[in-house]
Amino acid sequence: MCVFCFDLSRSFVDSFWFALMTLTTVGYDLNPATMLGKVTGGFCALLGVFILTLPIPIVVNSFASYYKNRLWRNEVCGFFVGFYE
């Protein structure tokens, strides 16, 4: 078994398939043979990445608003503590 052998019978679509599977870290040990299978597999890989990354901005936005509110409370509380002393 040759690990670094090149198969020159690959097409342009195959290169996109291997690039997409590499970028989404799915792997390409088993790959579909038909164009419809590659389109479906690529769509599922991209959809999985988008579903995993969708909650990140929501969590970051919630954390930023909580942190901003907490900073405002500390400033107001610090102002009144120093004001009454």
DABELTA-V269630 format. One line per field, one symbol per residue. phi: phi as a letter, one per 40 degrees, with the letter a starting at -180 (. if undefined). A space follows every 50 residues. Layout:
# DABELTA-V269630
phi->???
This chain:
# DABELTA-V269630
phi->.ccbcbbcccbcccccccccccccfcgbcbbccccccccccccccccccc ccccccccccccccccccccccccccccccccccc
